[in-house]
């Protein structure tokens, strides 16, 4: 699976999302539930949550401003412990390096812990081309993989759009499951199946929540413990991380993990926080014999130093998604990217280009709710507005109808005579589309708006005329 998850046009994806009543109900319920929990463990239990946010922002900004130093420190410390580090400028370079490891090990079975960056670089597809059986071990990702590679709809809760009955159908079809749709029985089936996969695996692959430059360690945050088995049992381990996912020391890691878990699902701490450092040492009872860290750029270095640099502060908590009113109604698949919601609307055009994702910055009300909940204070709604400026002014990718409309308005507004004529004839021109004081079936560019909601009709009396009449009345 690549970053792009659909070949449909944006309007088609949105139409499917809006008419998927179950998905919308599931998203609304999840947003409400996680939103309440997040509020309790951040603003109600911590009187100084804004201080935490300020500190989180400082940590992330400091790292980005000194990223070359910390990446070098991280790679040197990993090498000292016998690990291998590879810097991949592109997704192709990352996949080729991992392909080489797979071929040298003659690996046929791979287990993976949840990782957004491996989705971004289409790692699973490459491994399958090599003849490997690739198994996602996070329960949500495993369900989606069984269901013929259904893409994730949320970066934290990937199978949010499915209910337990749908999951039971998937298990029955793919695993011969015969029990009920009770979550406990479904989880038991997954546990039994996945344990065999852990024991058979030649290579384990994980993502990285935060890499610690000072020690050459990396951390994994999970609720299922699957990442521990992915890293402990296979003889070869590969960790893939975006180049910005780094902290100077354990002190900063602890701060950010505490903010991550609270912001993501309203937990004070997640069930498992695993910290690993290189391959197995002499006195270790488990762990890999060989360790590889693949650091992925894939467009991130171009974001550094730009007006969008703050998006690299993201710690992938999904808090912005959980409050977004647009995501609530159209769901994750409508974004056409593995990164949905406000974070996806900002990040996807930067990594995937405006040709693929120019509509996403407009899939926002600019209400600022995403900015308010971001634990590291990314100004998401401002970045969405910047995207719109770039799309129109620099990229020239605004719709032709919009360009013509704005040009016509500019000409009319620049001329007092044309403006006066336009304001006089507007009510009459729009009268065929007006019902009462509303336009319910708009012409031209108004059609897309009025297909969803009514548009206020222009007043028959112009403001200037009303004002002059009022002055006369006062006299």
C-alpha positions, 0 to 999 in steps of 0.5 A: 500500500502506498501513501495514495490509497485511491484512484478515485477523484476527491469528489467521488471519495467524499460522496462515498464517505458522506453517504456511508451512514455506518462509517459516519456514526462510527467516526462520530462515536469515536471522536466523542469518546476519545475527545472526552477522554483526552479532555479529562487527562489533559485539561482536567487532570493537568492544570498546566497542560498549556505549559506541557504543550509549550514544552513539547513545541520547544522540544520538537522545534529544537530538534528540527533546528538541529536535526543534522547534529542529532541524526549524526549522533544517533547513527554513531551510537547505533553503529557503536553497538553493532547496528547498521544505519541507512539514510534513504533520500527516497522511498525507492532507496529505502525499499532497495536497502530493505530488499537487499537485507531480505535477499541476503537473509533469504527471508520468506516470512516477515512480521510487522508492527504498526508503522505509518512510514512503511505504509508511506513507502509501500514497503509491504508491496515490495516485500510481497514482490520478493515472495515474502509472506508479510503479516501486520501484527497490530490488530487493527492493521491485521484486520485491514490486511485480511480484508484484501488490504483495506486502507487505514482510515485513522492513524491511531485507530486504523480499522475505525470504519469497521464494526465487530460484525464486519470483522467477524465476516472477515475472520470467517472468510480468511481464517475459517472463524466460526465463533461469535462477534464478541470482541474477546473471541475475535481477539483470541482468534487473532492472538492464536493465529499471530503467535504462530507467525511470530515464531516462524518469522525470519525478519521483524519490521517496526516503525519508530515513535521516537529515536533517542540520539544520546543512546542510539535507542528507539521507542515503540508505543503500543497497547497490544505488546505485539511490537515486543514480539516483533523485536524479540523473536526474529533474528533480524530486525529492521526499524524504519523511521521518518528522519524527524522522529528523534529526541535528544535524550530520554528526558525529552522522550518521556515528555513527548510519550506522555503527551502522545498517549494522552492526546491520542486516546486519553490514556495517561500511559499506554500499555507497553512502552518498549525501548530497544538499543541495537542488536542482542548483546552477550548477556541478553536473553532475547532480541535480534542478532542483526539490527538495521535502522532505515532513516527515511527522508522522502521529501522531508528535507524539502520541508525543513526551512520552509514555511511548512517546517512546523508540520514536522513537529507532528508526533502522530497522536491523531488528536487533530483528527479526533476533533475535525468536523470535516473528518467527522462527516467524510471519514478517513478514506475520503482524503485518498492518503494514509494520512487523513484529517488535518495532519493529512491535509497539510502533510500529503500535498508536501510529500505527494505533491499538489497534483495528487492532493491539491483538494485536501487543504480545502477540506477544512473549515479553518475553524482552528480546533485542530490547532487548539488540541495539537500537543506540540502546537502545530498551527495546522489551520494556518498551514492549510491557509498557506497551502491555499495561497501556494495553490492559487498564487504560486502553483496556479492550480485553482479551478478555471471557473474560480479564476474566471470568477475572481477575475470578473469580480476584480474587474467589477469591483475596481470600477465604481460604474460596473460595481453599481450596475452589478449590485442593481442587476444581481437580485434580478439575475438570481431570481430564477434560482431564489426561493424566499430569501435563499438560493437552493439551486445555484448556477455555475460555481454556486452549484457545488455550494447549494448542492449541500446547503442553501446560499443567502440571496442578495437583498433587493435593496442595495445597502447604499440605497437603504443608507440614503433612504435612511438619511432622508428619513432622519432629515 
